[in-house]
Amino acid sequence: MTSQTLQQIDQGKAEAFAQGILGILNSGAIALMVSIGHRTRLFDTLAQLPPSTSQQIADSAGLNERYVREWLGSMVTGGIVEYDPSDRTYCLPPEHSLFLTRSADTNIAATVQFIPILATVEDQIIECFYKGGGVPYSAYKRFHQVMAEESDQTVVEALLDHILPLVPGLVEALQSGIDVLDIGCGSGHAMNMLAQTFPQSRFTGYDFSNEAIATAKTEAQKLDLNNVQFQVKDAATIDEIDRYDLITTFDAIHDQAKPDVVLHAIAQALRPDGTYLMQDIRASSYVEGNLEHPAAPYLYTVSCMHCMTVSLAMNGAGLGAVWGEEKALEMLQEAGFTNVEVKRLDHDLHNNYYIVKKSSL
């Protein structure tokens, strides 16, 4: 920089930015350790213990003390675990365990696992910056496992009490018996739970992942369900006509290579008086509309390093996670849906629920 440029710099602004960058560095490091704490069940162990030494914590968790002690150093200096130097004991405050344990309603530690997963494909993503194209879904290790865990929190746990009641009369229809299709069903937890709850209805799940469908089928067999079936299928190849009373997609459309084709297929497969229930990311299609979004940096990062690139790897549209409400409404209309209502749930800050019909509600 020239001396004139240096004189124009706001030193206070520069120092504040430097501090912010340092905070990002620390937060990134803590994210890795939070993921480890979840995967090793250290948070669950700490939540059940009184203030304990690193050895006591390691013994309770069945882990190596030296690694646990170093992990605890990160958690204490990161403000997650409390430490008493007088007796060298560690404690997870109950207020923190509300967001870090498997017994919590919202376990953010489970979501944090996506950060190290995305980091494993950084080299491939950088290559895409130079050459274009995308990173295939197969490159992401553990993604389906973590996505299923995330879905259990956001979808499965909320289905009966919150999501289904968004559609008037839907619960009663399921009790009487209807045909249901879930596109992008993943590991099938949602459909298996519904099949168990509504034995008079018939459920189908499609996903292009062999691993996910194998998991879904195994779970259905263990539950001895005979009203649910799962199939490996590319959503863009669905060619059924007037087949289903209810079609659902949970955070699935924006990942598709051909989202327009999938939405048209859904419109065709839905019976004239049927309902399409689409859950997808609550955001704007425009950057300026996301400036106040509390998770915007995270969403754009996940989009760039997974949702968008997986679609582009299949020569797809690459909509990305932040395709936004405006684009979603536009594409639903183009698919032939004339009646769309956008609903939200108080406990779910990250998703919109589109109640979609081909005719008037």
N, C-alpha and C positions, 0 to 999 in steps of 0.2 A: 504493500500500500504506500501511496505517496504521503508526504507529511501533511498535505492539505486534506487528504481523505481522512487521515487519523484525527485531525483537528475537528472534523465534522461528526465523528463517531460519538454517540451518546454512551459514555462509559457506564452509567448506571444500567442502561438497557443491555449492554454487552455483558456485564457481570451477571445480571439476572438470567440472561440466556445461558451463560456458561454453567450457572448453578442448575438450571433446568436440565441441561444435557447430562450433567453429573447425576441428577435424579433419575433420568431415563436409564443411564448405565446401571445404577443400583437396582432400579425396578426390574430391568431385564434379567439381572442376576438372581434376584429374589424369585422371579417367575419360574426359573429353572428349579430352584430349591423347593418351591411350593408344589410343583409337579412331583418331585421326588417324595416330598412329605405325604402326598396323596397316595402315590403308587405303593409306598412302603407301609402305608397305614399308620405312619407316625402321628398324624393329627388325631386319628381315631384313638390311638393309644394314649396320647397326652390328655385327651378329653376325659378319659376314665381314671386318670391318676391324680393324686394329690401332688403338691410340689415335690419334685423328685430329681435325683442326680442323673447325670448322663448315663451312668452305668445302670441305674434302676430303669431308666426309660429304654435303653437298649435291650436289657434283659426281658422286659415286658413285651417289647416288639419283636424279639427274636432276631436282633440285628447286631452288627459289629459296633462296639462302643466308640471306637475312634472316629468312624464315619458319622455316627449319630452326634458326637460332640461337635464336630466341625459344622454339621448341618444346623445344630442348635445355635452356633455362633452367628450364622446368617440370619436365622429367625429372630434372634434377640436384637441384633443391630438393625434389623429391618422392621422392628416394631410389631412383630407378630406373636412372639413368645416372650413372656416376662421372666426375668432372672433375678435371684436373690444372692448376691455375692457372699453374704455372711455364712451360708451353708452350701453354696454352689448348687442351688436347686432351680429347676425350670418349671414353668407353669403356663398352660394355654388358657387364657381368660375365657370364661363361658361366652362372653360377647363375641369373641373371635371364632369360637368353635361353631357358632351358628352359621358360619359361612365357609367352613373348612372341613367338615366331617360328613361321613356318609349318612348319618342320622339327621342331617340338616335338611330343611326344606329347599334351600338353595345352596348347593355346594360349589362355590366358585373355584375351589381347588381342582375340581374335575375339569372345568372349562380351561383352566390355565395349562392343562396338558397339551393343548393345541400349539402352544408356543414352541416347545422343543420338537414337536412333530414337524411343524413348518420349517424349523431350522435345518432339518435333515435334507431338504431339497433346495437349499439356498444356491448351491452351485448350478443346478439345472435351471433354476429361475433366472439367474444372472445370464446364462447362455441364451435364454429366451429374450432377454432384453436386447441382445445383439442380433439374434437370428429370427426372432418371432417364434410362432408355434406355441407349444405348451408342454406341461409335465403331466404324464398320464396318471390316472388314479392309482395304478399298481405301484407307483413309486413311494406312496405314503404308507409307512409301516404303522400299524396299530390304529389307523384312522377310523376304521369301522368300529373297532372296540370302543374308542373314546366317543365317537359320534353316538353310539348306542347308549352310552352312559349319560351323555348330554341330553339325548332324546327322552330318556327315562324321566329326567327332571322336568323338561319343558313341555313334553307332550303326554307321555303315558300317565304321569301322576295327575295331570290336569284334565285329561280327557272326559271322564265321567262327570265331574263336578263343575267344570268351567267351560271346556271347549264345545262339547256336544250341545249343551243348553243354549249356545249362541244361535242355533237353528231351531226355530219353533217347531215342536212336534217330532223332532228327530229321535229323541229317546224312546218315545212311544212307538214310532215306526220300527225301530230296532228291536223292540220287545216283541212286536207282532211278526217281524220277519221280512227283511229286505236284502238286496244284493249290494255288496260293498266292495269297492276296489281301492287299494292304497298303492299309489305309484311312487317308486323310490322308497319302498318299505324298509330298507335297511335290514336290520337283524330281526324284524318282525314282532317286536315286543308289543307295539300298539295293536296290531291286528289280532295277535294271540290273546291279549287281554280282553279285547272286545268280543272275540269269538267265545271266550269263557263266560263273559257277562251276559251275552245275548245269544243263547243257543238256538233260537228260532231263525236268526239271520245267517247269511252265507258270506264269507269273507275271502278275498283274494289279494295277494300281495305280489307286486312286480318290482324287481330290482336287477340291474345289470351286473351286480357283483355275485359271483359264485360263492364266495366266502360268506357273504351276508345271508344269502338264501339258504345255504347249508345250516347256518346257525338258527334261522327262523324255523326251518323244518324240524330240526332236532328238538327245539323248545316245544313245538306243537305236538310232537310225538310224546314227549315227556308228560305233557298236560292231557294226553289222550283226547285231542280235539279232532272231530270229524267234520266240522263246518268251516274249516279254513284251509286254504291251499296257497302255496308259494311257487313262483316260477321265475327263472332267470330270463329277463326280457328287457330289451331296449325300449324305453317308453315311446320313442319315435316310430316304432313299428307296430304299435297297437292299432288294430283295424276292426275292432268290435263296434257294433251298431246297436243303439238303444238297449244296452245290456245291464246297466247298473242304476240303482236308485240313489246311491251316494258314492262319489269319488273324492278321495282325499289326497293331498300332497302336503307334506310337512317339510318346509325349507328345502324343497327339491327342484322347483322349476328353474331357479336361477343357475343351477349347475348344469342344466341340460345343454347338449350340443345344438339341438334344434328345438328350442322352447316354443316357437310358434307352431311347429308341427305337433308337438306334444299337446298343446292347448287345443288345437283343432281336433286331435284324436279324442281328447277328453270330452269335448262338446258332442262328438258323434257317439261316443260310447255311453253317454248319459241319456237316460230315458227323458221324455219330454217334460215330465213333472219332477225330475230328479234334482239333486243339489250337488254342486261341486264346492268343497270346503278346502280353500288354499291358505295354508299358513306360510308366511314368508317375512323376510326381514323388514322391520319398520324403519324406513329411511326415505330420503328424498332422492330423486334421480339426478339432482344437481348438487354440486359441492357446496354452493352457497346455502343450500337448504339443510346442510348437515353440520354447520359450524357449531351449533349448540348441542349436537347429539353427544351424549355422554360416552358412547363407545365407538365413535366414528373412526378414530385411528386404528383401533382393533379390527373393525369391520373391513376397512379398505385394505389392511394388511392380509387378513384371511382371504379376502377376495383375490388380491394379486397373487398370493402364494398358494391358493387352492382353487376356489370356486371358478374364477375366470380362466386360469391356466388349464384346469382339467377339461373344461369345455373346448378351449382352443386346441388342446392336444388331439381332439377328435374332429378338427377342422370345423368347430362349432362357432356359435355366435359370441361366446365369451361375455355374456351379460354381466356376470360377477354378482357378488352378494349384495352390493349396493345399487342394484338396478332400480330400486325405488318404487314408491307407490304410483307416481305418475306413469312410468313405463309399464307397470303391471296392469293398471287400468286400461291403458291404450291397447296392450296385447290381448287382454281378455275380450275387449270389444271387437277387435279384429278377428278373434276366434269364433265370434258369433254369439257371445253372451250379451244379452241385452239388459240384464238386471244384476247389478253387483252392489253389494253393501259391505263396507269396510268396518269391522268391529275390532275392539281392543279389550284386553283383560287387565284389570288393575295390577295383578301380580306379575304380569309379563310385560316388561318394558321394551323388549327387543323385537316383538313380532306383531304384524297385522294379521287379522283373520278375515279373509275375503269370503263372504257368503254369496255364491254365484249360482244363478239360474238362467235358463235359456228364455224363460218367459217371466211375466210379472210375478212378484212374490205374493 
